[in-house]
Amino acid sequence: MAGNSRRRGAVRKQGTKKGSVVGSGGIRRRGIEGKGPTPKAEMRPGHPAQRKAAAAAARAEQKRKAAKKAAEGPEIIAGRNPVVEALRAGVPATVLYVALNIDADDRVTEAVRMAADKGISILEVPREELDRKTNKALHQGLGLQVPPFSYASPDELLRAARESGDPPLLVALDGVTDPRNLGAVIRSAAAFGAHGVLLPSRRSAGMTAVAWRTSAGAAARLPVGMATNLTRQLREWASEGLMIAGLDADGASDIDSLDIDVDPLVIVIGSEGRGLSRLVRETCDYTVSIPMAAGVESLNASVAGAVLLAEIARRRRIAGRV
Protein backbone atom coordinates (compact mmCIF):
# COMPACT_ATOMS: atom_id res chain seq x y z
CA MET A 1 0.00 0.00 0.00
CA ALA A 2 2.95 2.22 0.72
CA GLY A 3 3.96 2.02 -2.90
CA ASN A 4 0.55 3.15 -4.10
CA SER A 5 0.72 6.93 -4.51
CA ARG A 6 -2.98 7.35 -5.28
CA ARG A 7 -4.87 9.22 -2.55
CA ARG A 8 -7.68 7.24 -0.97
CA GLY A 9 -11.05 8.37 -2.26
CA ALA A 10 -9.63 10.11 -5.31
CA VAL A 11 -11.33 9.37 -8.61
CA ARG A 12 -9.39 9.68 -11.81
CA LYS A 13 -11.33 10.86 -14.83
CA GLN A 14 -11.02 8.56 -17.76
CA GLY A 15 -9.78 9.90 -21.05
CA THR A 16 -8.64 13.27 -19.59
CA LYS A 17 -5.16 14.42 -20.37
CA LYS A 18 -3.03 15.98 -17.73
CA GLY A 19 -3.29 19.73 -17.71
CA SER A 20 -6.51 19.92 -19.82
CA VAL A 21 -9.27 22.32 -18.67
CA VAL A 22 -12.96 21.70 -19.11
CA GLY A 23 -14.53 24.82 -20.68
CA SER A 24 -17.92 26.40 -19.97
CA GLY A 25 -18.91 26.63 -23.62
CA GLY A 26 -18.98 30.42 -23.36
CA ILE A 27 -21.75 30.40 -20.77
CA ARG A 28 -19.76 32.30 -18.16
CA ARG A 29 -18.48 34.77 -20.77
CA ARG A 30 -21.95 35.49 -22.08
CA GLY A 31 -23.25 35.80 -18.55
CA ILE A 32 -20.99 38.75 -17.79
CA GLU A 33 -21.57 40.53 -21.10
CA GLY A 34 -23.56 43.78 -21.08
CA LYS A 35 -27.22 43.73 -22.15
CA GLY A 36 -27.13 46.91 -24.20
CA PRO A 37 -28.44 50.36 -23.40
CA THR A 38 -31.20 50.75 -20.85
CA PRO A 39 -34.61 50.97 -22.59
CA LYS A 40 -36.55 54.19 -22.33
CA ALA A 41 -38.84 54.49 -19.35
CA GLU A 42 -42.00 54.07 -21.45
CA MET A 43 -40.58 50.81 -22.87
CA ARG A 44 -39.86 49.17 -19.49
CA PRO A 45 -42.69 46.89 -18.31
CA GLY A 46 -44.10 48.01 -14.99
CA HIS A 47 -42.51 51.45 -15.08
CA PRO A 48 -44.98 54.31 -14.37
CA ALA A 49 -44.09 55.94 -17.69
CA GLN A 50 -44.79 52.66 -19.50
CA ARG A 51 -48.18 52.31 -17.82
CA LYS A 52 -49.00 55.90 -18.70
CA ALA A 53 -48.01 55.35 -22.35
CA ALA A 54 -50.05 52.14 -22.52
CA ALA A 55 -53.10 53.92 -21.08
CA ALA A 56 -52.71 56.74 -23.62
CA ALA A 57 -52.47 54.23 -26.46
CA ALA A 58 -55.60 52.47 -25.20
CA ARG A 59 -57.51 55.77 -25.06
CA ALA A 60 -56.38 56.64 -28.58
CA GLU A 61 -57.55 53.24 -29.82
CA GLN A 62 -60.93 53.74 -28.16
CA LYS A 63 -61.30 57.13 -29.82
CA ARG A 64 -60.37 55.61 -33.19
CA LYS A 65 -62.97 52.88 -32.80
CA ALA A 66 -65.58 55.39 -31.68
CA ALA A 67 -64.84 57.60 -34.68
CA LYS A 68 -65.07 54.61 -37.01
CA LYS A 69 -68.36 53.52 -35.46
CA ALA A 70 -69.74 57.04 -35.77
CA ALA A 71 -68.72 57.18 -39.41
CA GLU A 72 -70.38 53.86 -40.15
CA GLY A 73 -73.62 54.36 -38.23
CA PRO A 74 -76.24 57.07 -37.87
CA GLU A 75 -75.27 60.23 -36.04
CA ILE A 76 -77.43 62.07 -33.54
CA ILE A 77 -77.45 65.87 -33.52
CA ALA A 78 -78.19 66.90 -29.94
CA GLY A 79 -79.57 70.16 -28.60
CA ARG A 80 -82.45 72.46 -29.49
CA ASN A 81 -80.49 75.07 -31.42
CA PRO A 82 -78.34 72.53 -33.36
CA VAL A 83 -81.41 70.50 -34.30
CA VAL A 84 -83.33 73.54 -35.54
CA GLU A 85 -80.28 74.81 -37.48
CA ALA A 86 -79.76 71.40 -39.09
CA LEU A 87 -83.42 71.20 -40.18
CA ARG A 88 -83.29 74.73 -41.55
CA ALA A 89 -80.11 73.87 -43.50
CA GLY A 90 -81.74 70.87 -45.10
CA VAL A 91 -79.55 68.28 -43.42
CA PRO A 92 -81.00 64.88 -44.41
CA ALA A 93 -82.47 63.21 -41.36
CA THR A 94 -84.48 60.09 -40.65
CA VAL A 95 -85.81 60.54 -37.10
CA LEU A 96 -86.49 63.42 -34.72
CA TYR A 97 -86.35 62.20 -31.12
CA VAL A 98 -88.37 64.22 -28.59
CA ALA A 99 -88.08 63.50 -24.87
CA LEU A 100 -91.30 62.67 -23.06
CA ASN A 101 -92.78 65.50 -20.99
CA ILE A 102 -90.43 68.00 -22.62
CA ASP A 103 -90.80 71.66 -21.66
CA ALA A 104 -91.63 72.90 -25.16
CA ASP A 105 -90.55 76.30 -26.40
CA ASP A 106 -90.45 77.95 -29.84
CA ARG A 107 -87.45 75.87 -30.92
CA VAL A 108 -89.11 72.59 -30.04
CA THR A 109 -92.29 73.67 -31.83
CA GLU A 110 -90.33 74.70 -34.93
CA ALA A 111 -88.30 71.49 -34.95
CA VAL A 112 -91.42 69.32 -34.77
CA ARG A 113 -93.17 71.36 -37.46
CA MET A 114 -90.21 71.26 -39.88
CA ALA A 115 -89.69 67.53 -39.30
CA ALA A 116 -93.35 66.88 -40.05
CA ASP A 117 -93.19 69.03 -43.19
CA LYS A 118 -90.12 67.13 -44.41
CA GLY A 119 -91.65 63.72 -43.74
CA ILE A 120 -89.17 62.92 -40.95
CA SER A 121 -90.38 60.43 -38.36
CA ILE A 122 -91.04 61.96 -34.93
CA LEU A 123 -90.61 59.66 -31.94
CA GLU A 124 -91.23 60.45 -28.27
CA VAL A 125 -88.78 58.57 -26.08
CA PRO A 126 -87.89 58.57 -22.36
CA ARG A 127 -85.17 61.02 -21.47
CA GLU A 128 -82.94 58.13 -20.36
CA GLU A 129 -83.11 56.61 -23.83
CA LEU A 130 -82.22 59.95 -25.42
CA ASP A 131 -79.29 60.21 -22.99
CA ARG A 132 -78.06 56.85 -24.25
CA LYS A 133 -78.54 57.66 -27.93
CA THR A 134 -76.66 60.96 -27.64
CA ASN A 135 -73.93 59.52 -25.40
CA LYS A 136 -75.16 61.77 -22.56
CA ALA A 137 -74.75 64.96 -24.56
CA LEU A 138 -76.63 68.12 -23.61
CA HIS A 139 -79.62 67.34 -25.83
CA GLN A 140 -82.26 69.50 -24.07
CA GLY A 141 -84.88 66.96 -25.03
CA LEU A 142 -84.22 66.95 -28.80
CA GLY A 143 -82.12 64.67 -30.99
CA LEU A 144 -81.99 64.43 -34.79
CA GLN A 145 -80.77 61.20 -36.38
CA VAL A 146 -78.67 61.69 -39.53
CA PRO A 147 -77.85 58.69 -41.76
CA PRO A 148 -74.27 57.95 -42.93
CA PHE A 149 -73.22 60.19 -45.81
CA SER A 150 -73.12 58.67 -49.28
CA TYR A 151 -69.87 59.72 -50.99
CA ALA A 152 -69.43 59.91 -54.73
CA SER A 153 -66.44 58.34 -56.44
CA PRO A 154 -63.72 60.54 -58.02
CA ASP A 155 -64.83 59.35 -61.46
CA GLU A 156 -68.39 60.47 -60.71
CA LEU A 157 -67.13 63.91 -59.71
CA LEU A 158 -65.22 64.35 -62.96
CA ARG A 159 -68.11 63.01 -65.04
CA ALA A 160 -70.55 65.42 -63.41
CA ALA A 161 -68.13 68.31 -64.00
CA ARG A 162 -67.80 67.50 -67.70
CA GLU A 163 -71.53 67.01 -68.14
CA SER A 164 -72.30 70.40 -66.59
CA GLY A 165 -71.46 72.24 -69.83
CA ASP A 166 -68.99 74.51 -68.00
CA PRO A 167 -65.21 74.09 -67.72
CA PRO A 168 -64.55 71.56 -64.94
CA LEU A 169 -63.69 73.07 -61.57
CA LEU A 170 -63.09 70.67 -58.68
CA VAL A 171 -61.88 71.23 -55.12
CA ALA A 172 -59.70 68.73 -53.25
CA LEU A 173 -58.89 68.93 -49.55
CA ASP A 174 -55.54 67.77 -48.18
CA GLY A 175 -55.79 67.01 -44.46
CA VAL A 176 -58.59 69.42 -43.48
CA THR A 177 -59.70 67.90 -40.19
CA ASP A 178 -62.17 70.49 -38.87
CA PRO A 179 -65.73 69.60 -40.00
CA ARG A 180 -66.70 73.28 -39.80
CA ASN A 181 -63.96 74.15 -42.28
CA LEU A 182 -65.10 71.29 -44.51
CA GLY A 183 -68.69 72.54 -44.47
CA ALA A 184 -67.57 76.09 -45.20
CA VAL A 185 -65.43 74.95 -48.14
CA ILE A 186 -68.37 73.04 -49.60
CA ARG A 187 -70.56 76.12 -49.24
CA SER A 188 -67.96 78.32 -50.99
CA ALA A 189 -67.38 75.73 -53.70
CA ALA A 190 -71.12 75.67 -54.48
CA ALA A 191 -71.33 79.47 -54.39
CA PHE A 192 -68.48 80.01 -56.86
CA GLY A 193 -69.35 77.39 -59.44
CA ALA A 194 -67.28 74.35 -58.47
CA HIS A 195 -68.64 70.98 -59.55
CA GLY A 196 -67.55 68.83 -56.62
CA VAL A 197 -65.33 68.43 -53.56
CA LEU A 198 -62.93 65.53 -53.02
CA LEU A 199 -61.78 64.29 -49.59
CA PRO A 200 -59.03 61.78 -48.76
CA SER A 201 -60.18 58.74 -46.83
CA ARG A 202 -57.55 59.30 -44.09
CA ARG A 203 -56.58 62.32 -41.99
CA SER A 204 -59.62 64.30 -43.06
CA ALA A 205 -62.90 65.48 -41.63
CA GLY A 206 -65.91 63.59 -42.93
CA MET A 207 -69.45 64.66 -43.73
CA THR A 208 -70.72 64.73 -40.18
CA ALA A 209 -73.77 66.63 -39.02
CA VAL A 210 -71.51 69.56 -38.12
CA ALA A 211 -70.17 69.72 -41.68
CA TRP A 212 -73.70 69.39 -43.06
CA ARG A 213 -74.94 72.25 -40.91
CA THR A 214 -71.97 74.51 -41.75
CA SER A 215 -72.47 73.92 -45.45
CA ALA A 216 -75.95 75.48 -45.08
CA GLY A 217 -77.43 72.71 -47.21
CA ALA A 218 -74.88 73.06 -50.03
CA ALA A 219 -73.80 69.45 -49.49
CA ALA A 220 -77.23 68.40 -50.73
CA ARG A 221 -76.60 70.15 -54.06
CA LEU A 222 -72.87 69.63 -54.59
CA PRO A 223 -71.41 66.11 -54.86
CA VAL A 224 -68.74 65.23 -52.30
CA GLY A 225 -66.40 62.37 -53.15
CA MET A 226 -63.74 60.38 -51.36
CA ALA A 227 -60.39 59.11 -52.64
CA THR A 228 -58.40 56.26 -51.14
CA ASN A 229 -55.14 58.00 -52.09
CA LEU A 230 -55.33 61.74 -52.80
CA THR A 231 -51.94 62.04 -54.50
CA ARG A 232 -52.66 59.17 -56.87
CA GLN A 233 -56.10 60.58 -57.68
CA LEU A 234 -54.68 64.02 -58.46
CA ARG A 235 -52.20 62.39 -60.85
CA GLU A 236 -55.04 60.54 -62.56
CA TRP A 237 -56.97 63.79 -62.97
CA ALA A 238 -53.84 65.43 -64.35
CA SER A 239 -53.60 62.66 -66.93
CA GLU A 240 -57.21 63.51 -67.88
CA GLY A 241 -56.11 67.03 -68.77
CA LEU A 242 -56.91 68.90 -65.56
CA MET A 243 -54.45 71.44 -64.15
CA ILE A 244 -53.68 70.96 -60.44
CA ALA A 245 -53.32 74.18 -58.44
CA GLY A 246 -52.26 74.02 -54.80
CA LEU A 247 -53.21 76.80 -52.41
CA ASP A 248 -50.19 77.33 -50.20
CA ALA A 249 -48.88 80.19 -48.04
CA ASP A 250 -45.46 79.74 -49.70
CA GLY A 251 -46.84 79.40 -53.22
CA ALA A 252 -44.62 80.13 -56.20
CA SER A 253 -47.01 82.87 -57.36
CA ASP A 254 -49.88 84.84 -55.89
CA ILE A 255 -53.40 85.14 -57.24
CA ASP A 256 -52.70 88.66 -58.55
CA SER A 257 -49.89 87.52 -60.82
CA LEU A 258 -51.49 84.24 -61.80
CA ASP A 259 -51.13 84.08 -65.55
CA ILE A 260 -52.33 80.70 -66.71
CA ASP A 261 -55.46 79.24 -68.15
CA VAL A 262 -57.78 78.43 -65.27
CA ASP A 263 -59.77 75.58 -66.80
CA PRO A 264 -60.16 72.71 -66.49
CA LEU A 265 -58.86 73.03 -62.96
CA VAL A 266 -58.51 71.30 -59.58
CA ILE A 267 -57.94 73.52 -56.55
CA VAL A 268 -56.16 71.75 -53.67
CA ILE A 269 -56.60 73.29 -50.22
CA GLY A 270 -54.20 72.23 -47.47
CA SER A 271 -54.79 71.64 -43.78
CA GLU A 272 -55.34 74.36 -41.21
CA GLY A 273 -51.87 74.02 -39.70
CA ARG A 274 -49.28 72.54 -42.04
CA GLY A 275 -50.76 73.41 -45.42
CA LEU A 276 -50.15 71.05 -48.31
CA SER A 277 -48.37 67.77 -47.66
CA ARG A 278 -45.09 67.19 -49.48
CA LEU A 279 -46.36 64.59 -51.95
CA VAL A 280 -49.44 66.62 -52.83
CA ARG A 281 -47.37 69.77 -53.32
CA GLU A 282 -45.03 67.91 -55.66
CA THR A 283 -48.05 66.68 -57.63
CA CYS A 284 -49.39 70.20 -58.21
CA ASP A 285 -48.64 71.92 -61.52
CA TYR A 286 -48.25 75.17 -59.61
CA THR A 287 -48.84 76.62 -56.14
CA VAL A 288 -50.67 79.84 -55.38
CA SER A 289 -50.61 82.14 -52.36
CA ILE A 290 -52.89 84.97 -51.27
CA PRO A 291 -51.22 88.39 -50.73
CA MET A 292 -51.83 89.64 -47.20
CA ALA A 293 -50.90 92.67 -45.10
CA ALA A 294 -47.75 92.31 -43.01
CA GLY A 295 -48.19 91.04 -39.48
CA VAL A 296 -51.50 89.29 -40.16
CA GLU A 297 -51.82 85.58 -39.46
CA SER A 298 -52.61 83.29 -42.36
CA LEU A 299 -56.23 82.62 -43.25
CA ASN A 300 -57.81 79.34 -42.30
CA ALA A 301 -58.49 76.75 -44.95
CA SER A 302 -62.10 77.63 -45.67
CA VAL A 303 -61.54 81.40 -45.93
CA ALA A 304 -58.45 81.02 -48.11
CA GLY A 305 -60.31 78.59 -50.35
CA ALA A 306 -63.22 81.03 -50.69
CA VAL A 307 -60.85 83.84 -51.73
CA LEU A 308 -59.22 81.75 -54.46
CA LEU A 309 -62.53 80.34 -55.71
CA ALA A 310 -63.99 83.84 -55.90
CA GLU A 311 -61.00 85.00 -57.98
CA ILE A 312 -61.34 82.08 -60.37
CA ALA A 313 -65.08 82.75 -60.73
CA ARG A 314 -64.32 86.41 -61.50
CA ARG A 315 -61.81 85.52 -64.21
CA ARG A 316 -64.18 83.04 -65.77
CA ARG A 317 -66.96 85.61 -65.87
CA ILE A 318 -64.67 88.10 -67.56
CA ALA A 319 -63.53 85.50 -70.07
CA GLY A 320 -67.13 84.48 -70.70
CA ARG A 321 -66.38 80.88 -69.74
CA VAL A 322 -69.34 80.48 -67.41
N, C-alpha and C positions, 0 to 999 in steps of 0.2 A: 504494500500500500504506500510505503514511503516513496517508492519510485514513481508512483502515479502523481503527476503534477496537476491533474485536473481538480478544481475546487469542487467539494461536495455540493450538490444541488445545482451546479451550473449546467446550462443546456446549450449545446453548440448548435447553431443554425446550420442546416444542411445547404450546401451549394452556395454559401456566402464566402467571398474572398476576403482575406484579411485587408482591413483598411477601407473597404467599400462602405458607402453611406446610403441609407435608404432615403430617397427624396419624398417630398410631400406632393409632388405633381403640380406644384405652383399654387396650391391651396393657400399656404401661409402668405405667399407673396401677394396674391390677389386680395387676401383679407386685409392687408395693411395699405392697399392702394386707396387713393382718394375717390370719392363718389361724385366728383364734378361740382360745379357751383351750386350754391343753395338756391332752390326754387324761390320764385317770388311769393310773397305772403299769400296772395290770392290763389296760388297754385298748390299750397300745402294743405292737405286734408286736415280738418279740425281747427285750422287757424281761424280766428275771428274774421279776418279779411276774406278768407276763402268762403266762409259761410255767408258773409254779406254779398260777395259776388254771385254765389249760387242763388241766393234769394232774389237778387236783381235780375238774373237771367230767367228765373221762373216767372217773375212778374212780367217781364218783357214777352215771354212766350204766351202768357195768359192774355195780354193785350193783343198780341198778334192773332190768337185764336178768336178773341172776341170781335176784332175787326173783320176777320174773314167770315165769321158767322153773320155779322151785321150786313156784310156785302152780299151774302148769299140769300138772306131771308128778308122778310118785310121789316121796315123801319117804322118806328112810332115817333111822330112829332108830338112833343109834350108841351102843355102850357096854352093858356087862352090866346095871348097875342100871337105866338108862333103858328098856332092852328089857323087862326083867322087870316094871317098874312099868307100862309101857304094856300089856303082856299082861294083867296083873292088872286094870287099869282098863277092859278091854274095848275098847281102841282097835282099830278094824277094820284088819286087816293082810292082805297077800296072800302075802308070802314072808318066811321067817326065814332069813337068811344066816348060816352058821357057817363060820368059817375052818378050813381043813384043818389037822390036827395041833394043834388047840386044846388048851390045858391046861384041861381041864374042872374046874369047881367046882360048888357047889350052885346058883349062879345060872344057869350054862349048862344044867345038868340040868333045872332048873325051867322055863327058857325053852323048851327042846326039848319037854318034856312038855306044857306048856300049848299050844304051837303045834300039836302033834299032836292034842290034845284038841279044839282049835277048828277043825281041818281046814285049817290054814295050811301051805302048802308049805314044806318044809325043804330047803335046798340047801347043800351043802358047796362052798365056792369057795376058790381060792388067796387067801392074805392080800393079795397085790398087787391082785387084783380087788376085794376088799372095801375096800382103801385108795381105789381109784378111785371106787367107788360112793358112799363116804361123804365124798368130797372130802378124804381124808387126815385124817379126824377120829379121835379116840381111841376106836376101836370095841371094843378088847379082844377081838376075834374074833367079835363078834355085831353083826348089823345087821337091823333090822326094816323091811320096806318097807310104807309106808302109802299107799293110793291117794288121789287128789285128793278133797277133800270135796265132797259134793253139797249145795248150798245150796237152801233152799226159797225161793219167791217171797214177797213181802209179802202178796199175796192169800191164799196158802196158809196163812200164819201166822194171819191173821185168821179164815179159815174154820175152821181147827182149833180156835181159841180159842172160837168160837161153837158149834161142835159138841160141845165138852167138857161142856156142861150147866152150867158155872159161869160167873160173870161174867168176861168177857175181861180178862186181865192180861198185857200184853206188855212186854218190856224192849228199849229201843233204846240203842245205844252211839254216842256222838259223839266220835270221835277217840281211842278207847282203842287204843293201839299195842302194849302189852305182851301177848303171848299168854298169859302166866301170869294176868294180870288177866282176860283174856277167859275163860279156862277156869274161873276162880274165880267169875265172874259167872254163867256158865252153870250151874255147880253150885248156887249160891245160888238162882237163878231156878227150877230144878227142885225144890229143897228147899222153897220157900215158895209153890208153886202157880202160878207163871207158866206161860203156854202157849207161849211162844216168845221168841227173842232175835233182834233185827234189827241187822245191821252195815251201815255204808256201804261202798261199793265202793272208796273212796279214803281214805287217811290212817287206816287201821284195821288192827289185827291180823286175821289170817285164821285159819281152823281148821287150824293146823299140828299136828304131833304133840305139841308142847309144850302147846298149848291142850287137845288131846284128853286128855293125861295129867293135866293140872291139873283138868279137869272131873270126874275120877274116873269116867268112863263116862257122865256125865249127858248128854253131847252125843249119845249113841246113843238117848236117850229123849226129848229135848227138841228140837223142830225149830229150826234156826238158819237165818235167811234173810239175804238181801243186797239192799240198795236202791241203785239207781244214784245217786239224790239223796235224802239223808235228810230234808232240810227239806221237799221236795215230798211225800215219802211220809207224813211226820207230818201235813201239811195234809190229805192224802187220808183218813187215818185219823180226823182230827178231823171231817171231813165225814161220816164213817160213824157219828158219835156217840160216839167215844172221847175222853175227857179226856186231855190231854197234860200230864204233870207232870215238870218238870226238876229234877234233884237238883243243887243249886249251893250253894257255900259262902256266897254272898251272897244266898240265896233270900229272897223276900219274907216267908215264914213258916217256922216250924220244924215238925218233925213232931209236937211236943207240942200246938201250937195249931192244927194242921191241922183244919179244920172244913168239909170238903166230902165229897160222896159219892165213894167211892173206886172205883166201877165203873160202866161199863167204863173201863179205865185203861191208859195207856202211861207207863211210867217211863223217862225219858231220863237216862242217866248220862254225864257228861262225861269228858274226858281226864284223865290223871293230873296234868298240870301246869296247863293253862289252863282247865280246867272246860268249861262249855258254850260253843260258838261263838256269835257274835252272832246269826246268822240262826236257829239252833235255839232260842236263848233267847227270841227274839221270837215264835217259833211256839208256845211253851208257853203253856198256859192259866194256869199258875201255876208258881212255883219254890219249892223246899223245901230247907231246910238242916237239919243235924243239930246240936243243941246240944252243945257240948264245953266241957271245963274250960279256963280261961284258961292260956295259955302252951303248949298242946299243938298240935303240927302237925296239919294236916288229914289225914283218913283217905284212903287210896288208893281208887281207883275201885271195886275189888271189895268192900272192906270197907264202904264207905259204901253201896253198892248193897245189900249183905246186910242192913244195919241198916234201911234203908227198906223193903225187901221183907218183913222180919220184922214190922215194925210194921203194914204193910198186911194181912199174913196174920192178925195178932192181931185187928185190927178186923173183918175179915171173919168170923172165928170167933165173935166176940162178937155180931155182927149176924146170925149164922146164914146167911151168904151162901155158905159153902162147906161 
